[in-house]
Amino acid sequence: MPAQLFKLLAYGALSGAILCAAPAAAAPAPVQKLVYVAHHSRYGRIGTFTNTVTRNGDETDVDTEIRIAVSFVGITVFRQDASRQERWNGGRLVSFHGVTTTNGNSIELSGSAQDDHFVMQKPNGETIVAPASVKLANPWSAAALRGDSMFTPDRGRLDDVKITTGSAEIDIGGKPVHVTRYDVFLLDGEKKYEVDVDDGGTVDQFVIYSSDGAITFSLGG
């Protein structure tokens, strides 16, 4: 065998061995994109609410995009756009940043876990100190519904809440789905949110109640 050919074959075998021995690339973190269509009890379809959930071991990142516009006789009377990022570690909220623009007025909030508290900074310099177990009013999973205090990201408000559970059946895409229903009440008894989680752990639907009516967010429309 000519020396040059021998060298080429040997080099090829060595390269193959190096490639085989190289560690495999890490698998991408699982990503779940949940797109909800919003329907107002008086105005019909008004926009979308999207949660993109990325899980990597004990860490979970939740990116939220909200696009809401309410029109009456062809005139937009209410608009809200929001972009928010939250990070969880082992079931605890460890950081938050969000910008919410409502009818042209923006509010930016940033928060982080500190010792046994979660500290949220408001644009006016006000600091809100919450328990370490605080949750956000963003039902990306049943894990976001455990605790007795909740931040409302569009107002930077901290509320004490009471959460009850029960069974229900809802219609998703023309099919009946069994869910666990989480009802979120303020301590004065006012019902604020209703969240339906199916047996696989996915939030299929949630409802926000206000004096102007109810907004139902349904997965996939």
C-alpha positions as semicolon CSV with decimal commas, in nm:
position;residue;x (nm);y (nm);z (nm)
1;M;0,000;0,000;0,000
2;P;0,147;0,338;-0,097
3;A;0,254;0,542;0,204
4;Q;0,037;0,837;0,102
5;L;-0,279;0,624;0,079
6;F;-0,201;0,465;0,415
7;K;-0,176;0,806;0,575
8;L;-0,512;0,913;0,426
9;L;-0,687;0,600;0,554
10;A;-0,531;0,636;0,896
11;Y;-0,634;1,000;0,915
12;G;-0,989;0,910;0,813
13;A;-1,013;0,639;1,080
14;L;-0,877;0,875;1,347
15;S;-1,121;1,149;1,249
16;G;-1,409;0,904;1,264
17;A;-1,303;0,790;1,609
18;I;-1,286;1,150;1,731
19;L;-1,633;1,224;1,592
20;C;-1,777;0,911;1,752
21;A;-1,619;1,000;2,084
22;A;-1,744;1,360;2,081
23;P;-2,030;1,419;2,325
24;A;-2,374;1,448;2,168
25;A;-2,527;1,793;2,157
26;A;-2,763;1,861;2,443
27;A;-3,130;1,814;2,352
28;P;-3,321;2,142;2,326
29;A;-3,537;2,230;2,624
30;P;-3,905;2,134;2,575
31;V;-4,114;2,428;2,457
32;Q;-4,493;2,452;2,486
33;K;-4,671;2,734;2,303
34;L;-5,023;2,805;2,423
35;V;-5,228;3,048;2,214
36;Y;-5,561;3,160;2,360
37;V;-5,831;3,353;2,175
38;A;-6,003;3,616;2,390
39;H;-6,381;3,665;2,377
40;H;-6,553;3,943;2,570
41;S;-6,903;3,876;2,701
42;R;-7,029;4,196;2,536
43;Y;-6,791;4,270;2,248
44;G;-6,707;3,927;2,109
45;R;-6,358;3,834;1,994
46;I;-6,105;4,094;2,107
47;G;-5,757;3,945;2,065
48;T;-5,506;3,683;2,175
49;F;-5,303;3,583;2,479
50;T;-4,995;3,367;2,417
51;N;-4,782;3,184;2,672
52;T;-4,458;3,019;2,558
53;V;-4,336;2,784;2,829
54;T;-3,977;2,650;2,820
55;R;-3,878;2,388;3,076
56;N;-3,516;2,302;3,151
57;G;-3,476;2,085;3,460
58;D;-3,600;2,275;3,764
59;E;-3,611;2,602;3,569
60;T;-3,913;2,720;3,373
61;D;-3,927;3,034;3,158
62;V;-4,264;3,180;3,061
63;D;-4,283;3,442;2,786
64;T;-4,620;3,613;2,749
65;E;-4,753;3,825;2,463
66;I;-5,094;3,991;2,488
67;R;-5,273;4,169;2,205
68;I;-5,617;4,300;2,297
69;A;-5,834;4,556;2,115
70;V;-6,200;4,634;2,186
71;S;-6,397;4,807;1,911
72;F;-6,743;4,958;1,917
73;V;-6,916;5,064;1,593
74;G;-6,579;5,049;1,421
75;I;-6,394;5,260;1,676
76;T;-6,124;5,114;1,902
77;V;-6,225;5,207;2,255
78;F;-5,968;4,996;2,442
79;R;-5,628;4,855;2,350
80;Q;-5,375;4,663;2,558
81;D;-5,044;4,517;2,446
82;A;-4,806;4,340;2,681
83;S;-4,474;4,158;2,670
84;R;-4,366;3,976;2,987
85;Q;-4,098;3,732;3,096
86;E;-4,102;3,529;3,414
87;R;-3,864;3,263;3,545
88;W;-3,944;2,991;3,795
89;N;-3,709;2,760;3,982
90;G;-3,841;2,463;4,173
91;G;-4,192;2,609;4,184
92;R;-4,076;2,953;4,304
93;L;-4,099;3,274;4,104
94;V;-3,741;3,405;4,087
95;S;-3,762;3,691;3,835
96;F;-4,011;3,896;3,637
97;H;-4,000;4,174;3,381
98;G;-4,296;4,308;3,194
99;V;-4,413;4,606;2,993
100;T;-4,788;4,662;2,956
101;T;-4,927;4,939;2,738
102;T;-5,293;5,025;2,792
103;N;-5,450;5,290;2,569
104;G;-5,106;5,436;2,502
105;N;-4,990;5,443;2,865
106;S;-4,709;5,202;2,957
107;I;-4,613;5,051;3,289
108;E;-4,289;4,858;3,335
109;L;-4,238;4,622;3,627
110;S;-3,930;4,428;3,734
111;G;-3,898;4,188;4,023
112;S;-3,670;3,926;4,173
113;A;-3,656;3,676;4,457
114;Q;-3,460;3,801;4,758
115;D;-3,410;3,569;5,056
116;D;-3,757;3,468;5,172
117;H;-3,942;3,739;4,976
118;F;-4,012;3,851;4,621
119;V;-3,951;4,222;4,558
120;M;-4,128;4,405;4,275
121;Q;-4,017;4,751;4,157
122;K;-4,276;4,992;4,015
123;P;-4,193;5,281;3,776
124;N;-4,257;5,544;4,043
125;G;-3,986;5,390;4,260
126;E;-4,232;5,215;4,488
127;T;-4,121;4,872;4,610
128;I;-4,370;4,595;4,683
129;V;-4,246;4,314;4,906
130;A;-4,438;3,988;4,870
131;P;-4,403;3,641;5,021
132;A;-4,167;3,399;4,848
133;S;-4,472;3,194;4,744
134;V;-4,629;3,482;4,549
135;K;-4,777;3,402;4,207
136;L;-4,861;3,613;3,901
137;A;-5,204;3,649;3,746
138;N;-5,090;3,437;3,451
139;P;-5,233;3,084;3,449
140;W;-4,967;2,898;3,251
141;S;-5,013;2,587;3,466
142;A;-5,172;2,463;3,788
143;A;-4,839;2,546;3,956
144;A;-4,922;2,915;3,911
145;L;-5,237;2,868;4,120
146;R;-5,086;2,762;4,450
147;G;-5,054;3,020;4,722
148;D;-5,254;3,298;4,883
149;S;-5,102;3,611;4,725
150;M;-5,098;3,718;4,359
151;F;-4,949;4,004;4,154
152;T;-5,153;4,163;3,876
153;P;-4,887;4,252;3,616
154;D;-5,082;4,521;3,430
155;R;-5,127;4,725;3,750
156;G;-4,845;4,610;3,974
157;R;-5,100;4,530;4,238
158;L;-5,057;4,264;4,507
159;D;-5,374;4,094;4,630
160;D;-5,442;3,837;4,898
161;V;-5,652;3,565;4,739
162;K;-5,841;3,250;4,820
163;I;-5,837;2,966;4,567
164;T;-6,092;2,685;4,558
165;T;-6,108;2,382;4,326
166;G;-6,378;2,162;4,179
167;S;-6,459;1,949;3,873
168;A;-6,622;2,072;3,554
169;E;-6,671;1,985;3,189
170;I;-6,604;2,238;2,915
171;D;-6,624;2,239;2,536
172;I;-6,293;2,263;2,349
173;G;-6,307;2,239;1,969
174;G;-6,653;2,085;1,984
175;K;-6,546;1,812;2,226
176;P;-6,627;1,781;2,596
177;V;-6,317;1,798;2,818
178;H;-6,303;1,714;3,188
179;V;-6,114;1,979;3,385
180;T;-6,020;2,082;3,735
181;R;-6,160;2,429;3,788
182;Y;-5,967;2,677;4,001
183;D;-6,170;2,974;4,124
184;V;-5,967;3,272;4,247
185;F;-6,141;3,507;4,491
186;L;-6,031;3,825;4,663
187;L;-6,068;3,812;5,039
188;D;-6,383;4,025;5,018
189;G;-6,546;3,742;4,820
190;E;-6,519;3,899;4,474
191;K;-6,442;3,639;4,207
192;K;-6,156;3,751;3,982
193;Y;-6,041;3,451;3,782
194;E;-6,156;3,106;3,679
195;V;-5,899;2,862;3,539
196;D;-5,971;2,522;3,382
197;V;-5,688;2,266;3,375
198;D;-5,737;1,936;3,192
199;D;-5,625;1,595;3,316
200;G;-5,298;1,630;3,123
201;G;-5,206;1,948;3,311
202;T;-5,277;2,193;3,026
203;V;-5,471;2,512;3,094
204;D;-5,749;2,485;2,835
205;Q;-5,942;2,796;2,931
206;F;-5,947;3,084;3,179
207;V;-6,183;3,370;3,253
208;I;-6,117;3,718;3,389
209;Y;-6,410;3,892;3,562
210;S;-6,452;4,269;3,584
211;S;-6,727;4,528;3,623
212;D;-6,738;4,559;3,243
213;G;-6,806;4,189;3,187
214;A;-6,611;3,864;3,155
215;I;-6,329;3,781;2,915
216;T;-6,292;3,413;2,827
217;F;-5,956;3,292;2,691
218;S;-5,993;2,961;2,508
219;L;-5,703;2,751;2,384
220;G;-5,699;2,751;2,006
221;G;-6,009;2,966;1,980
